[in-house]
Each structure stands twice: as structure tokens, then as C-alpha cells.
């Protein structure tokens, strides 16, 4: 369960998904302070995507997409010069309600957006996983080696991992995050893969097997 207020870490090209791991290198002073405070507390950080045009006000508080994903710091390594290497594990989606400007870094009051998976949802994801694997395999069939999809990986985790790590545009990842549930995310991912295959051919997907 998410606390009502969490620090948010906005980036221009990173979208975190539930139960997916994300390594990060923290070097800006304000976000060093954020990590230090998180490590003293519940170790939760909310990842959000910066909206286009952020460059003009990056040092301030540029606009972000309202929907993000909170992550738990599972590993942290403080470096000699004050920077950190950390690993986040995605926890739960959230919606930003308002921002708190009392700290150097950004804080937000948030509403949790849990993705509950019932029997019907699981059945839909299972059926779509087969289509997802087939479409992804088709997009990289001319690359060296065969795509491998570990059967032991749960359907939800596979969909979220592909959404986070396939070579998609940040706004495409954001749209997938905002889908209502993993079954809908899986359908959206299939649609994106089919679109990329039609518009770009296989070139953009070579040597990107999922191991």
C-alpha cells in the first residue's frame, strides 16, 4: 500500500512498470537528497515521465504525466562523491493529485491505482500472451538467434517487462502504463508491435531477443 505522499523522480525517457526492476544512477543534488531521505524511511520513490517541452524548465518543476509507478529501493550503493547507484522494483501505479513544494526535490500527494487481476483477467492475459509472443517473434525473426520467452515468467510480469524494455518511444510506454489492467496493456503492446512491424520492418528489432 502506498503512503499518501511520496517523492517523485521525473525523467524524460524512463517509465517504470509494476514488478519490473530498474537500475538508476543518481547524481543531481536534489535527487541525492531524495534517495538519502527514502533510505531513512520507507524506501519508496515514484517514477514519472516528463512531458514534452521540459527542457526549458528542467531545473525547476516541469510538467509530468499524472500517472506514474512507485518503486521500492531494493539495492543501494552510495558512492564516494555523494552519488548513488540504486535498483528499484516497481510496486504500484499511482495518480498525482497535487505537489508539495516544501522540499528541494519533488513530493506529490498521490492516489494508488492498483491493478487487480481476477480469473477473467488472467484468462485474457494468457490468451493474449500467445499472440504477443508470436508477434514479437515475427518482428525479430531475421535477427541472429531465436527469441526466447521463459515459460516460468508469469504472464503479468512478462507483459510489464516487455513494455518497459522493448525499444518503444517514451510516450508509447506511458500509454501502456496508463492502460486499465495488464490484459489491456498486453493488447496495446501487441498493437504497437504490429504497427512497428508494418512501418519499420524488422530492422528496429534485430538482436533484441528477450532472454
Residue pairs with C-beta under 8 A, 6 or more apart in sequence:
1 112
2 44
2 70
2 91
2 92
2 94
2 110
2 112
3 42
3 44
4 109
4 110
5 100
5 107
5 108
5 109
5 110
6 44
6 45
6 46
6 70
6 94
6 107
6 108
6 110
7 34
7 37
7 38
7 44
7 45
7 46
7 103
7 105
7 106
7 107
7 108
8 45
8 46
8 47
8 48
8 64
8 68
8 96
8 99
8 106
8 107
8 108
9 24
9 31
9 34
9 45
9 46
9 47
9 48
9 105
9 106
10 47
10 48
10 49
10 50
10 54
10 62
10 64
10 106
11 47
11 48
11 49
11 50
12 49
12 50
12 54
12 170
13 49
13 170
14 22
14 47
14 49
14 170
15 47
15 49
15 69
15 163
15 164
15 170
15 173
15 174
15 176
15 177
16 22
16 47
16 68
16 69
16 71
16 88
16 90
16 164
17 69
17 90
17 160
17 161
17 163
17 164
17 176
17 177
18 69
18 90
18 91
18 92
18 93
18 115
18 156
18 160
19 89
19 90
19 91
19 156
19 157
19 160
20 89
20 90
20 157
20 160
20 161
20 164
20 165
21 74
21 87
21 88
21 89
21 90
22 47
22 71
22 87
22 88
22 89
22 90
22 164
23 85
23 86
23 87
24 85
24 86
24 87
24 88
25 83
25 84
25 85
26 32
26 34
26 35
26 83
26 84
26 85
26 86
27 83
29 82
29 104
30 104
30 105
31 105
32 82
32 83
32 84
33 103
33 104
33 105
34 45
34 103
34 105
35 45
35 73
35 76
35 84
35 86
38 44
38 45
38 73
39 73
39 76
43 72
43 73
44 70
44 71
44 72
44 73
44 91
45 70
45 71
45 73
45 88
46 68
46 69
46 70
46 71
46 94
46 108
46 110
47 68
47 69
47 70
47 71
47 88
48 64
48 65
48 68
48 96
49 64
49 65
49 68
49 170
49 171
49 173
49 174
50 58
50 62
50 63
50 64
51 62
51 63
51 64
51 65
53 62
53 63
54 62
54 63
56 62
61 99
61 101
61 106
64 96
65 174
65 178
66 95
66 96
67 93
67 94
67 95
67 96
67 113
67 174
67 177
67 178
68 93
68 94
68 96
68 177
69 90
69 91
69 92
69 93
69 94
69 177
70 90
70 91
70 92
70 93
70 94
70 110
71 88
71 89
71 90
71 91
72 88
72 89
72 91
73 86
73 87
73 88
74 87
74 88
74 89
75 86
75 87
76 84
76 85
76 86
76 87
77 84
77 85
77 86
78 84
79 85
90 160
90 164
92 112
92 113
92 114
92 115
93 112
93 113
93 114
93 115
93 177
94 110
94 111
94 112
94 113
95 110
95 111
95 113
96 108
96 109
96 110
97 108
97 109
97 110
97 111
98 108
98 109
99 106
99 107
99 108
99 109
100 107
100 108
100 109
101 107
115 181
115 182
116 181
117 125
117 156
117 181
117 182
121 181
121 182
121 183
122 155
124 183
124 186
125 155
125 156
125 159
125 182
125 183
125 186
126 155
128 183
128 186
128 187
128 190
129 155
129 158
129 159
129 186
131 190
132 158
132 159
132 162
132 186
132 189
132 190
132 193
133 147
133 149
135 190
135 193
135 194
135 197
136 147
136 162
136 166
136 193
136 210
137 146
137 147
138 197
139 193
139 196
139 197
139 202
139 205
140 147
140 202
140 205
140 206
140 207
140 208
140 209
141 202
142 202
142 206
143 202
143 205
143 206
143 207
143 208
143 209
144 206
144 207
145 207
145 209
146 209
147 209
147 210
148 209
148 210
148 211
149 158
149 210
150 211
153 161
155 182
155 186
156 182
159 182
159 185
159 186
159 189
160 182
160 185
161 210
162 189
162 210
163 173
163 176
163 177
163 185
163 189
164 173
166 189
166 193
166 208
167 204
167 205
167 208
168 176
168 192
172 192
175 188
176 185
176 188
176 189
176 192
177 185
179 185
179 187
179 188
196 204
196 205
197 205
